[in-house]
Amino acid sequence: MGSQVSKQVERRKTIHTEKKALVELRQSAGEDFPGSDYRPPDRKNWMANLGSERTRVNQIVWPGTHDSATDDIGIPFITRPFAQCQSLSIYDQLVLGTRLFDIRIQENRLVCHGILSTYSVDVVFADVKKFLAETQSEIIILEIRTEFGHDDPPDFDKYVVEQLGDHLIHNDDRVFQKTIKELLPRRVICIWKPRKSPAPKRGEPLWSGGYLKDNWINTDLPWKKFESNLQFLAAQAPVSSRKYFYRVENTVTPTADNPVVCVKPVTRRIRGFARLFINQSFAKGVADKLQVLSTDFIDADFVDACVGLTSARIEGKA
């Protein structure tokens, strides 16, 4: 018992030290980067405001969310704090400016996070279609995967096509070099990651999992995650030549050896350092590789940071 307490005391010291290191880096390096002062006049239509005819897919820094459809998961104040990673619905996230979503499902088409499930994936599709009907030039990336430990929903690929139909941008490597205008009226890139079912093939309405890559580090230590994100990003090709989306997850998660297991207080350790990460991407010479930045509990400032860098790229300032 005494050794376990001692271990936890040391763990808390490490977490404090790591967060302090990020705070000190922010104080010394600042958070400025090309486009950091940009504020979109209308987050719901930020792609349209940047210009669909001049905005290329590979110039966009996509604001994304981690475990996107968990706003209503679990029982409030009982199980929800252990699984909720977003407080906004998919529709409200879209209006805020989020453009990439991480959706996890189980065999009955319910959205889930681990062992807890929430509403049907139909709710996600309804929110997406509502948003598409209200806008004209916003492109969305939907990553849908079968959660670990579950079977794939039967014929789910066909079901997605039935639901999103003409909105789907078909699997084609040339998409990365195209402008938004060249893709219209199709506006959804749907990446389907089944566990056992056949993966989508080139030319089909859905995209395979290899088109959205990341390097997930399962840790609740903020400096460790921040540094590993930079190191993995540095190993990628520049966005100008890449034929896949690469995601950086600006989040840490509860771990089994720590008594703090609620999501929000843990992810708060790194959540506010997204602008610092972009700043350090420039300092390390890897900003040309940054493409998708995801977070828990997304807010307007996170969206603004991503849109600001996108704007700077379009203007040739980054």
C-alpha positions as CSV (number, residue, x, y, z in Angstrom):
1,M,0.0,0.0,0.0
2,G,2.8,2.4,0.9
3,S,4.7,1.8,-2.3
4,Q,1.5,2.4,-4.3
5,V,0.9,5.7,-2.6
6,S,4.6,6.7,-3.1
7,K,4.2,5.8,-6.8
8,Q,1.2,8.0,-7.2
9,V,2.9,10.9,-5.4
10,E,5.8,10.7,-7.9
11,R,3.3,10.4,-10.7
12,R,1.6,13.6,-9.7
13,K,5.0,15.4,-9.4
14,T,5.8,14.3,-12.9
15,I,2.5,15.5,-14.3
16,H,3.1,18.9,-12.6
17,T,6.6,19.1,-13.9
18,E,5.6,18.3,-17.5
19,K,2.7,20.9,-17.5
20,K,5.0,23.5,-16.0
21,A,7.5,22.8,-18.8
22,L,4.8,23.6,-21.4
23,V,3.8,26.7,-19.6
24,E,7.4,27.9,-19.5
25,L,7.9,27.1,-23.2
26,R,4.8,29.2,-24.0
27,Q,6.1,32.1,-21.9
28,S,9.5,32.0,-23.7
29,A,8.5,31.1,-27.3
30,G,5.0,32.7,-27.4
31,E,2.2,31.4,-29.5
32,D,2.6,33.5,-32.7
33,F,2.7,31.9,-36.1
34,P,1.7,33.0,-39.6
35,G,-2.0,33.5,-39.4
36,S,-2.2,33.4,-35.6
37,D,-4.1,36.7,-35.4
38,Y,-6.8,35.6,-38.0
39,R,-10.3,35.3,-36.8
40,P,-12.9,33.8,-39.2
41,P,-15.9,36.2,-39.6
42,D,-18.2,33.1,-39.8
43,R,-16.9,29.8,-38.5
44,K,-19.9,28.0,-39.9
45,N,-18.7,28.9,-43.4
46,W,-15.0,29.4,-42.9
47,M,-13.9,27.4,-46.0
48,A,-16.3,29.4,-48.2
49,N,-14.9,32.7,-46.8
50,L,-11.4,31.6,-47.6
51,G,-12.5,31.0,-51.2
52,S,-13.5,27.6,-52.6
53,E,-11.8,28.4,-55.9
54,R,-8.4,29.0,-54.4
55,T,-8.3,26.7,-51.3
56,R,-6.7,23.3,-52.1
57,V,-7.4,20.3,-49.9
58,N,-3.7,19.9,-49.1
59,Q,-3.5,23.5,-47.8
60,I,-6.2,23.0,-45.2
61,V,-5.3,22.5,-41.5
62,W,-8.4,20.5,-40.5
63,P,-9.8,21.2,-37.0
64,G,-10.8,17.8,-35.7
65,T,-12.3,16.2,-32.6
66,H,-11.3,13.1,-30.7
67,D,-14.1,10.7,-29.9
68,S,-16.4,13.2,-31.6
69,A,-19.9,11.8,-30.9
70,T,-19.7,11.4,-27.1
71,D,-21.7,14.5,-26.0
72,D,-24.5,12.3,-24.7
73,I,-22.7,9.2,-23.7
74,G,-23.2,7.4,-20.4
75,I,-25.1,8.5,-17.4
76,P,-24.6,12.1,-16.3
77,F,-22.3,12.4,-13.2
78,I,-21.9,8.6,-13.0
79,T,-20.3,7.1,-16.1
80,R,-20.3,10.1,-18.5
81,P,-17.1,11.7,-17.0
82,F,-15.1,8.6,-17.9
83,A,-16.1,8.5,-21.6
84,Q,-17.2,12.0,-22.7
85,C,-14.6,13.7,-24.9
86,Q,-16.9,16.4,-26.5
87,S,-19.7,18.4,-25.0
88,L,-21.2,19.6,-28.3
89,S,-23.3,17.6,-30.8
90,I,-21.9,16.8,-34.2
91,Y,-24.0,19.6,-35.7
92,D,-22.9,22.2,-33.1
93,Q,-19.3,21.2,-33.7
94,L,-19.8,21.7,-37.5
95,V,-21.3,25.2,-36.9
96,L,-18.3,26.0,-34.6
97,G,-15.9,25.1,-37.5
98,T,-14.9,21.4,-36.8
99,R,-14.3,19.6,-40.1
100,L,-12.9,16.2,-39.1
101,F,-14.7,13.7,-36.9
102,D,-13.7,10.5,-35.2
103,I,-16.7,8.3,-34.9
104,R,-16.5,4.8,-33.3
105,I,-19.3,2.3,-33.6
106,Q,-20.3,-1.2,-32.6
107,E,-22.1,-4.0,-34.4
108,N,-25.6,-2.5,-33.8
109,R,-24.6,0.8,-35.4
110,L,-24.5,2.6,-32.0
111,V,-21.8,5.1,-31.4
112,C,-19.5,4.1,-28.6
113,H,-16.4,4.8,-26.6
114,G,-15.0,1.7,-25.1
115,I,-17.7,-0.3,-23.3
116,L,-20.1,2.7,-23.2
117,S,-22.5,3.3,-26.1
118,T,-24.7,6.3,-27.0
119,Y,-27.0,7.2,-29.9
120,S,-27.2,5.6,-33.3
121,V,-24.8,6.6,-36.0
122,D,-28.0,7.8,-37.8
123,V,-27.8,10.9,-35.5
124,V,-24.4,11.7,-36.8
125,F,-25.6,11.3,-40.4
126,A,-28.6,13.5,-39.7
127,D,-26.5,16.2,-38.2
128,V,-24.1,16.1,-41.2
129,K,-26.9,16.3,-43.7
130,K,-28.5,19.2,-41.8
131,F,-25.2,21.1,-41.9
132,L,-24.6,20.4,-45.6
133,A,-28.1,21.7,-46.4
134,E,-27.3,24.9,-44.7
135,T,-23.9,25.5,-46.3
136,Q,-22.5,25.4,-49.8
137,S,-18.7,25.0,-49.8
138,E,-17.6,23.3,-46.5
139,I,-15.8,20.0,-46.9
140,I,-16.1,17.4,-44.1
141,I,-13.9,14.4,-43.3
142,L,-15.8,11.6,-41.4
143,E,-13.6,8.8,-40.0
144,I,-15.9,5.9,-39.0
145,R,-14.3,2.9,-37.3
146,T,-15.4,-0.3,-35.6
147,E,-14.4,0.1,-31.9
148,F,-11.9,-2.4,-30.6
149,G,-13.6,-5.5,-29.2
150,H,-16.6,-5.2,-31.5
151,D,-17.7,-6.7,-34.8
152,D,-18.4,-4.7,-37.9
153,P,-22.0,-3.8,-38.5
154,P,-23.3,-5.9,-41.4
155,D,-23.0,-4.3,-44.8
156,F,-22.1,-1.0,-43.2
157,D,-20.3,0.3,-46.2
158,K,-23.5,0.0,-48.3
159,Y,-25.4,1.7,-45.5
160,V,-23.1,4.7,-45.5
161,V,-23.5,5.1,-49.2
162,E,-27.3,4.9,-48.8
163,Q,-27.2,7.7,-46.1
164,L,-24.7,10.1,-47.7
165,G,-25.0,9.2,-51.4
166,D,-24.2,12.1,-53.7
167,H,-22.4,14.0,-50.9
168,L,-19.5,11.5,-51.0
169,I,-16.2,12.4,-52.6
170,H,-15.0,9.2,-54.1
171,N,-11.6,7.7,-53.2
172,D,-9.1,9.3,-55.6
173,D,-5.5,10.4,-54.9
174,R,-6.0,13.5,-57.0
175,V,-8.3,14.9,-54.4
176,F,-5.4,16.2,-52.4
177,Q,-4.3,18.6,-55.1
178,K,-7.7,19.8,-56.0
179,T,-9.5,23.0,-54.9
180,I,-12.7,22.9,-52.9
181,K,-14.5,24.2,-56.0
182,E,-13.3,21.3,-58.1
183,L,-14.8,18.8,-55.6
184,L,-18.2,20.5,-55.4
185,P,-21.0,19.6,-55.1
186,R,-19.6,16.5,-53.4
187,R,-18.5,17.5,-49.9
188,V,-17.8,14.5,-47.6
189,I,-14.7,12.3,-47.5
190,C,-15.7,9.2,-45.5
191,I,-13.0,7.0,-44.2
192,W,-14.3,3.6,-43.2
193,K,-12.1,1.5,-40.9
194,P,-13.7,-1.9,-40.4
195,R,-12.0,-4.6,-38.2
196,K,-12.7,-7.6,-40.4
197,S,-14.8,-6.5,-43.4
198,P,-13.0,-5.7,-46.7
199,A,-11.5,-2.2,-46.8
200,P,-12.7,0.2,-49.5
201,K,-10.8,0.3,-52.7
202,R,-9.6,3.1,-54.9
203,G,-12.4,4.6,-56.9
204,E,-15.2,3.6,-54.5
205,P,-17.4,6.0,-52.6
206,L,-15.6,5.3,-49.3
207,W,-11.9,5.7,-48.4
208,S,-9.7,3.1,-46.6
209,G,-8.1,3.6,-43.3
210,G,-4.6,4.2,-44.8
211,Y,-5.8,7.6,-46.0
212,L,-6.0,8.9,-42.4
213,K,-2.9,8.1,-40.3
214,D,-1.7,9.1,-36.9
215,N,0.7,7.9,-34.2
216,W,-1.3,7.5,-31.0
217,I,0.7,7.6,-27.7
218,N,-1.4,6.4,-24.8
219,T,-0.2,8.7,-22.0
220,D,-1.6,11.2,-19.5
221,L,1.7,13.1,-19.5
222,P,1.4,16.4,-21.5
223,W,5.1,17.1,-22.3
224,K,5.6,13.5,-23.4
225,K,2.6,13.7,-25.8
226,F,3.6,17.2,-27.0
227,E,7.1,16.1,-27.9
228,S,6.1,12.8,-29.4
229,N,3.6,14.6,-31.6
230,L,6.4,16.9,-32.9
231,Q,8.7,13.9,-33.5
232,F,6.1,11.9,-35.4
233,L,5.0,14.9,-37.4
234,A,8.7,15.5,-38.5
235,A,8.8,12.0,-39.9
236,Q,5.9,12.7,-42.4
237,A,6.2,14.0,-45.9
238,P,5.1,17.6,-46.6
239,V,1.4,18.1,-47.3
240,S,2.3,19.3,-50.8
241,S,3.4,15.7,-51.8
242,R,1.4,13.6,-49.4
243,K,-1.4,11.3,-50.5
244,Y,-3.0,10.7,-47.1
245,F,-4.2,12.8,-44.2
246,Y,-2.0,12.9,-41.1
247,R,-3.6,13.7,-37.7
248,V,-1.9,15.1,-34.7
249,E,-4.0,14.5,-31.5
250,N,-3.6,17.4,-29.1
251,T,-4.9,15.3,-26.2
252,V,-3.8,13.1,-23.4
253,T,-6.0,10.4,-21.9
254,P,-6.5,8.7,-18.5
255,T,-4.2,5.7,-17.8
256,A,-4.8,2.7,-15.7
257,D,-2.0,3.4,-13.2
258,N,-3.3,6.9,-12.3
259,P,-6.2,7.6,-9.9
260,V,-7.5,10.4,-12.1
261,V,-9.7,8.6,-14.6
262,C,-12.2,11.3,-15.7
263,V,-11.4,12.6,-19.2
264,K,-11.9,16.4,-18.7
265,P,-9.3,17.0,-15.9
266,V,-6.7,14.9,-17.7
267,T,-7.1,16.3,-21.2
268,R,-7.0,19.8,-19.7
269,R,-3.3,19.3,-19.1
270,I,-2.6,19.7,-22.8
271,R,-5.8,21.1,-24.4
272,G,-4.7,24.8,-24.1
273,F,-1.4,24.3,-25.9
274,A,-2.6,23.9,-29.5
275,R,-1.3,27.3,-30.6
276,L,2.0,26.5,-28.9
277,F,2.2,23.3,-30.9
278,I,1.7,25.2,-34.2
279,N,4.3,27.7,-33.0
280,Q,6.8,24.9,-32.3
281,S,6.0,23.3,-35.6
282,F,7.4,26.4,-37.3
283,A,10.4,26.5,-34.8
284,K,11.3,22.9,-35.7
285,G,10.8,23.4,-39.4
286,V,7.9,21.0,-39.7
287,A,4.9,23.3,-40.1
288,D,4.6,22.3,-43.8
289,K,3.7,18.8,-42.6
290,L,0.8,19.8,-40.3
291,Q,-2.6,18.9,-41.7
292,V,-5.1,17.6,-39.1
293,L,-5.1,18.8,-35.5
294,S,-7.6,17.2,-33.2
295,T,-8.6,17.8,-29.6
296,D,-11.0,16.9,-26.8
297,F,-13.8,19.5,-26.0
298,I,-13.1,21.6,-29.0
299,D,-13.6,25.4,-28.7
300,A,-13.6,28.5,-30.9
301,D,-10.0,29.4,-30.3
302,F,-8.8,25.9,-31.4
303,V,-10.8,26.3,-34.6
304,D,-9.4,29.8,-35.2
305,A,-5.8,28.6,-34.8
306,C,-6.3,26.0,-37.6
307,V,-8.2,28.3,-39.9
308,G,-5.6,31.0,-39.3
309,L,-2.8,28.8,-40.5
310,T,-4.9,27.7,-43.4
311,S,-5.5,31.3,-44.4
312,A,-1.7,32.0,-44.2
313,R,-1.0,29.1,-46.5
314,I,-3.5,30.2,-49.1
315,E,-2.0,33.7,-49.0
316,G,1.5,32.3,-49.4
317,K,2.6,33.4,-45.9
318,A,3.3,29.9,-44.5
